[in-house]
Structure formats: structure tokens, C-alpha cells
């Protein structure tokens, strides 16, 4: 992530920006808790294996190649 350095920022503005960032992070965490959006007893490897096994091969790329020949 890039870093931007700004000098001579008003202290009130700086504190407000810092507070908004914390509030946004807190709101995001609260939203995720309330929706229970990511609750799974499987570990990451099992989830990846499941996703890969459910994928199917597609011929879309060969079809689009023929359209532009």
C-alpha cells in the first residue's frame, strides 16, 4: 500500500480523520458479526479444495477466439 505524507495538517482535521478511520473499522467489524458472513468450521485448505473441485472447464476462451478470427 502506498504512503502519502502531508505536512502542516490542522490537528483537528488529523484527529477527525483518525477517529473516522477507527469508526469505519468498528462499523465494518460489527456488520460482519451481525451478518455472520464468514462462519465455517473447515480450514483454508479444505475450502480451497472444495472450490477447485466444484469448478468446471469452460470453452469460453476458444469461442471468443473464433469470433475475432
Buried (B, 14 or more C-beta within 10 A) or exposed (E): EEEEEEEEEEEEEEEEEEEEEEEEEEEEEEEEEEEEEEEEEEEEEEEEEEEEEEEEEEEEEEEEEEEEE
